[in-house]
């Protein structure tokens, strides 16, 4: 799966795409309550109280919460359905049902329940709780669209230009967008696949990947990528990685002295190409001294270096599935002191980028059902959801001033490049606005 989507960068492994409808039954859900004496006693007590006072909705709410908090989503939903049958106007029961269904992976039931809450007598009371699930936190605008796909945007150091990959001719090429003039021009075009572009900090060279030197007669998604730099003045292109493996996702350090990238070169197992592990490497800006950092038998990717990092003292942020699911990690520039920053079992956190002053990390995650953008402090605290829609928002990067976030999304159908302004809060939505967004979300997941 990695190879099939590598040029678009969804970073999703086989088996990590969840069904859009139907409850997701966990291991705990498939079993019974046996084995947990305290839990059994709590459930039995609440069931007895409900039997004595069947009209008491509070007991049903408490029972549903006990079930939900202990991984028994289906039992929680069943309890809440009974509460709603007794009182069809019980907005809180409907809201809890929607929350439980969403956590269980049943988006259609969840979205329909949210919609019923908003359209009920107490809809206005719940608007502030439901609207953020379907609306971005800050103003988002389409920046680079057009025919085909646009993805993996990156700013120049002064913020005046954006380099990105696009496929208007049927294969990925590299383009440059002038923010002020709103014009674009090709920078690298060939019959091969080019991607993952970024400027050097001084703006003199372009860093990107290309399959141009893989002449094997295989499908495009199986061709191996090398990392290239292009001198933007002379046009000279240089291959930095010529080792017969797949190398991708290169990114400069803020001082331009080092390049981080991902490679499969050290996975020597006899396995199909799509099962090879990617690990993080570092090299000098001219391609010398290519060294692996923190080897592990897992997929590690999307590395970025914190600003101000030096060879002796520095921080690298990256994503890894070394503990089962993709999460955001940090380590030092020597590949030591690895520490996990996000913990969302069963979901994927990926694609970190660090702010220019090093205090924030932006990334994407499917913890709320589909891939959305999130931001947190550099130590993993204060995680905040930034986008909310039925599409996938991916691979965010900060602007040079740290005030905006560039990302690509298929919210318009094809993948285009969008920009979020962290200084402009999204406008407040009315109930009809949110209901319309919910209808769009339901159509998207059917």
N, C-alpha and C positions, 0 to 999 in steps of 0.2 A: 504493500500500500504506500510506503514511503516513496518508492520510485514513481508510482503512478501519479502522484500529486506533487512531486518534489519541486517542480518549477513554479507552482502556484503557492506552495508553502503552507498547506493546511496543517501539516505536522500531526496528522491523525493516523495511528496505527490500526491495522485490521482488528476488529473486535471492540474498538473504542467508540464506534458510532452507535448510539442507542436508538431504539425504535421510537418513532414519534407518537405512537398511540399504543394503548395497552399498558397495564401496570407493570412496573419493573419489580419482580419478586426477588428479594434478597435471600441469602442463605438463612438468615434469621426468620424471614417471612415464611419460608417453606417448611419450617419446623413448627413445633408447638411451644407452649409456655413451660413445658416440663423442664425441670432442672434448675429453675430459679424460684426458690421457695418464697422469697420476699415479693417478687413480682406476681406470683400466683395469688398470694394473700391479698395484695392490693387490688388485683383484678376482681377476685371473688367478693371482696368487701363492696366495691363499687357496683358490681352486678346485683348483689343483694339489695343495695340501696335503691337501684333502679327498679327492681322488682317490687319493692315496697312502695315506691313513689314514682311510677312510670312517667308521670308528667313533668318530673323535675329535670329540666334540660342541663342544669349545672353538673349533675352526676354523669350524664352522658358525655358532656364536654371533657370532664376530668378523665373518664375512661378512654376516650379517644386520644387524649394527650399521652396517657400512660402507654397505650399501644404504639403510638407514633414514635415516642421517645425511645422505645425499646426495639425498634426495627420491625414492627408488625403493622405496616401501612394498610394492608387490606382489611385487617380487623378494625383499624381506626376509621377507615372509610365506611365500612359497614355500620359501625356505631353512629357515625355522623349522618348516614343516610336514614337511619331509624329516627334520629332527632329531627331531620328535615321533613320526614313523612308525618311526624306528630305536629310539627309547626312549620308549614311551608314558608312563613315569613321570618324565620329565625336567621337573621343575616350573619350572626357570628358563627353559627353552625355551617352555613354555606361557605363563609370565608375560610374556616378551618379545613373544610372539605377540599377547597381549592388548593390550599397550602399543602395538604397531605397528598393529594393527587399529583401535584407538581413534583414533590419530593420522591414519589413512587415512579415517576417517569411517564405518567399519563397526562400529557399536555392538553389533549382535547377536553377531557373531563375538567381539568383545572381551569382552562380558559373559559369554558362555558359557565362554570360556577362563579368565577370572578365577574363575568358579564351579568349574571343574574343578581349578584349582590349590588352592583352599580345601578341596575335598573329597578331595584326594590325601593321600599319606602326610606331606608336608611343609607341609600347610595352615596349621598354627599359625605356622610360620616366616614365612609371607607375610601373615598377618592384618593386621599393622600397616601394610603397604604397600598393601593392597587396601581395607581398611575406610574410609579417608578419602575414597575415590572414591565411596562410597555413603552416607556419613553426615556430618551437619553437624559443624563443629568445636566449636560452642558450643550451649548449650541453646536450642531454638526452640519456641515455643508459638503456637497460634492465638489471636489477640487479638480480631479482629472477623470473624465469619462470618455465616452466615444464607443466606436465599434470594437468588439472583442473584449479582451480582459486587460485590466491595468492592475498591477500589484507591486508590493515591496518598494514603496517610496522611501526616499531618504533625502534630508535637507543638505544643502551646501552649508559651510561654516557660517556664512553671513545670512542664511535664510532666504536668499533671493532666488535660488533655483532648487529644483527637486529632480533627482534622478530616479528612474523607475523602470520596471520591465513591462512590456506589453506585447500582444500577439496579433496586430492588425493584419499581418501577412501569413498567419497560420502557424508561426513558430515564434518563440520568445526572442525579442530584441531589446536593446537598451535605449531609452529615450531621456531627454532632458526637458523640463518644463520651467519656463520663466514665469515666476509668480506675478510680477508687476505687469508684464506685457501679455500674460495669459497665452503664450505661444509655446509650441513644442518642436523639438528637432531630434532626429535620430543621432545617437552617439556610437552605437555598435550594432551593425546589421550583418547577418550571414544566414546561411541555410541551416546552421546549427542552432542550439538552444542557449541563449544567454540569460542570466538572472542574477539575483542578489546584489544589485549595484549599490555603491556608496562612493562618496568623494573622499579624498584624503583631506585632513584638516586644513592644509594650505591651499586646497582647491586645484592643485596642479595635475593630479592623477585621478583616474577612475579605477575603482576596484570592483571586480565582478567575476562571475563564473561562466564557463562556456564548455560545450561539448565539441568544439570545432576540431580538436585533435584526436577524437575517437573516430576512427575510420572503419570500425567493425560494421558488418551488415546485420545490425540488430535494430529493434524498435527504438524510437527516440527516447522513451522513458527508461531504457536500459543502458543508454550511453553514459559514459563516465564524465564527470565534470572536473575541470581544472580551474585553478584560481589565476586570474589574469590581472595585470594592471595596464592601463593605457595612459600614456603621456598626452594630455589634452592639447598641448601646444604642437608637438611634432606628429601626433597620431600613432606613435610607435606602441605596439602591443607586446607584452612580455608574459610568458607563462611562468608562474612562480612554483607550481606544483606539478612535477612530471614524474609520477611514480606508479602509474597504472592502477590507481584506486579512485574512488569517488571522493572529491573534496568540494565542500560547499559552505555557505553562510559565512563568508569572510567579513570581518569588521575591524577597522582601525582602532587603536588606542587614541585617546584625546590629543596626545602629543605627536601622533603619527609615526612613532618609532616601532611599534609592534602591530602585528595583524593576528587576530584570533580567527580560527576556522574549525570546521568539523570534518573529520575524515574517517573512513572505514579501513584505512591501510593496515592497522595493527590487529584486525580481526582475521585470524588465519584459519578459522574453522571451515570445514568442508560442508557448507550449507548453501541453500539458494541465496542469490544476491539480495533478495528483499528481506532476508533474516540477519544480514550482517549488522553488527553494532557500530554506531557512530560515536566517536569520542572527540574531545576538544583538544586542539593543538594550538601552539603559538609559534610564530616565526618573526624574524626581523622584517622590516618593511621591504627589503630587497629580496626576500625569500630564503635567506640563510637561516641555519640553525632551527629547523622544524622539529619541535619537541612536543610530545604528548603530555597532557596534564591530567592527573587523577584518573588513571585508567580504571574502568569498571566494565563488567560484562552486562551492559545495558546501553540504552540509547541516550546520549547526552548531546545537547544542541543549543542553538541560539545564544552563543556566548557574547557578552559585552563587558568592556572594562570600565570600571568606575573612573570618573575624571580625577586627575591628580595622581593616578597610580604610577609608581615607578617600578623598576625591576626588583628592587629590594622590598618595596612596600606597596602592595596594590590589591585590588579586589576585583574578582570576576564573578558576574552573575550569569546563570545558565539554567536550562531546564533538563530534567533527567527522570527516567522511570526506574531508577535503580532500586526503589522500594516498592515497585508495582505499578503505580500510577504516575503520570507526569506531574512534577512539582517544581517549584522554583528553588534554586540552591545558590549558595555563594561559596567561593574559595579564594585563597590568595593566589598571587601570580606564579607561585611555584607549584600549584596544584595541591596544596595542603590546607588543613583546617576547613574541610568541607562541612557546611552547615545548611540544613533544610530550613526554608523560610515559609513555605505554604504547606498546609496539611488539609487535603480534601479527598479522603479515601473514596474511590469509586469515580472520581472525576479527574480532569486533566487541566493543569495550569502550565502554560507554555509561553515562549516568545518574549522574555523579559527585555526591557530597555531601561537604562538608568538616566535620570535627569541630568542636565548640565552641571548642577551644583552637587549632585550625588546623594540627595536626600530622599528621592522618590524612585519607585520602580513601577513601570506600567507593563502589563502583560495581558494575555487573553486566557479565558477559562470557560469550560462548559458546566460549571458547578450549578448554574441555575437553569439548565436545560439545553441551551445551545451556546455557541461561542460568543462571548461578550468581552468587552474591555474592562479591566480593573486597574486600580492604582493602590499602592501601599507605601508605607515608609520603608526605607532601605533595610530596616531590621525585620520586616515582615509584619509589622503592626499596622493598625488602622486601615484595613483593606476596604476599599470603596468601589462599588460597581459604577462604571461610567456610562455604559450603553445598555439599552434595553430595546430589543426588537426581535422579530422572528428570523432574521437573517443571521449570518455568521460574520462577526467583526474580528479581524485577525491582524497579527504582526504590527503592533503599534510602535511608533518611535516618537521621541520628543523633538520639538523644534529647538534651535540653538538657544533661545531665550527661556526655554522650559515652560512657555505659556500655552503652547498648542501641542496637539498630538495628531500625527499622521497615521492612517491605517487603511487597509483595503477591506472591502465588504461587498457582499452580493445582495445588499438590501435593495438594489435597483434591478436585480435580475442577474446580469453579468457582474464580474468583479470590477469595481472602480475604486479610485483612491479618494478618501474623505479626509476632512480636517475638523478637529474638535477644538474649540476655543475654551480653555479652562477659566477664562475671565468672564464668560457670559453664560449665566445660568439659563437652562432651557425654559421657555415660557410655560406658564401654568396651563394645564389642560382641563377642559370641561369634561363632564361625564360623557356627552356624545363623542367627543374627541377620542377618549380612551376606549369607549365601546367600539368605535370604528377601527382602532388599532388592534383590539382583541379579535375582531372579525378577520382582519388581515392575518393575524397570527394563526387563527384556526385554519384558514385556507392554506397557509404555508406548510402546516404540519400534517394535513390530511393525506 
